[in-house]
Amino acid sequence: MHIRVLGSAAGGGYPQWNCNHPNSRRARAGEPAATQRTQSSIAVSADGVRWLLCNASPDLRQQINDNPVLQPVAAGPLRASPLAAVLLTNADVDHVTGLLTLRESQAFTLYATPRVLEVLAMNSIFNVLNPAFVARRPMPLDSPWQPVASDGALLGLTITAFAVPGKVALWLEDATRPVDIGALTQDTIALEIGGLEPGRRFFYIPACARMTPALAARLQGAALVFFDGTLWVDDEMIQAGVGLKTGQRMGHLSVAGAGGSMALLADLAIQRKVFIHINTTNPILLDDSPERAAVISAGWEVAYDGMQLVL
């Protein structure tokens, strides 16, 4: 399998457009140790030709321009794309807005949970995805299935989608009722992706509010895990004076500390661990920070735009 990180930052990207945090100032100044990043998304391919897009970032146009494998081939038709299918792990703005970029009557298959497909159907702006070209397909949870292109051809991948602790997307929160943080619903899912034959697999988990015994068991011995790296500590944005919410309130498990992901995944025999969906305030974005040194020492990597992996 070919895996390409298209975007590695959390919502807003790095630097976030209105953020004057020291991290963002360094990125905006073009410092080599503060590499800019677009919003979280990966692409996966069994053959290096047809690609499955996992989450459609608001930065999708830039991400396609930055990755020639996702561009039309020179000798091909006047309208074409290697993107054969799109899969959404939730309805967050930073994961669905890029669908609007794909509105040019281009054929592909769109996968999401019934809950997320219902949300898209209720918002008429997503009707720009011409149903004559874009089939919206509900994906099952907790059982393997195989994504297909618009012509029904298998993409050579096997996916098992499953709920992880999370919450409803921010723009779907109801001010009249409390938000259920850590709920196991169709609003926040993770992906286990492998080839058609049994063998190596990897996990893509850009949002996760807490670790559970069931999730730890799934990840045990995995070849590769992309995991939620949004915040270094839970009150990071409050400490920095740039926000009022904790990571838990936003549905994200922190990286550091006894209850953080570094500690909780330490004994799971995962061969390769990569943090993704990283907020503009998180010091692991900086190549020269003590926090980056700490994650590297713990056997983790920090995703960057254009990162390529073969499994």
ZILIN-V520463 format. One line per field, one symbol per residue. ss: DSSP state (A for helix, B for strand, O for the rest). phi: phi as a letter, one per 40 degrees, with the letter a starting at -180 (. if undefined). burial: b if it has 9 or more other C-alpha atoms within 8 Angstrom, else e. A space follows every 50 residues. Layout:
ss=???
phi=???
burial=???
//
This chain:
ss=OBBBBBBOBOOOOBOOOOOOOAAAAAAAOOOOOOOOBOBOBBBBBOOOOO BBBBOOOOOAAAAAAAOAAAOOOOOOOOOOOOBBBBBOOOOOAAAAAAAA AAOOOOOBBBBBOAAAAAAAAAOAAAAAOOOOOBBBBBOOBOOOBOOBOO OOOBOOBBBBBBBOOBOOOAAAOOOOOOOOOOBOOOOOBBBBBBBOOOOO BBBBBOOOOOOOAAAAAAAOOOOBBBBBOOOOOOOAAAAAOOOOOOOOOO OOOOOOOOOOAAAAOOOOOOOOBBBBOBOOOOAAAOOOOAAAAAAAAOOB BBOOOOOBBBO
phi=.bbbccabccdggbccdbcbcddccccccgcdcbccaccdabbbacbgbb bbcbgbcdcddcccccbdcccdcdccccbaacccabbbcabddcbbccdc ccccfccabbbacdccccccccbccccccdccbbccbcbcbgacabcbcc cgcccgbbbbcacbdaacddcbcbccaccccgccbccbbbbbbacccdic abbbbcaacacbdccdcccdgccabcbdbdbcbcbdccdcgbabbccdcc gbccccgccccdccbcbcfccabbcagbcdccccccdbccccccccccgb bbcbcgcbbbb
burial=bbbbbbbbbbbbbbbbeebebebbbbbbebbeebbbbbbbbbbbbbebeb bbbbbbbbbbbebbbebeebbbeeeeeeebbbbbbbbbbbbbbbbbbbbb bbbebbebbbbbbbbbbebbbeeeebbebbeebbbbebbbbeebebbbbb eeebbbbbbbbbbbbbbbbeeeeeeeeeeebbbbbbbbbbbbbbbeeeeb bbbbbbbbbbbeeebbeebbebbbbbbbbbbbbbbbbbebebeebbbbee bbbbbbbeebbbbbeeebebebbbbbbbbbbbbbbbeebeebbebbeeeb bbbbbbbeeee
//
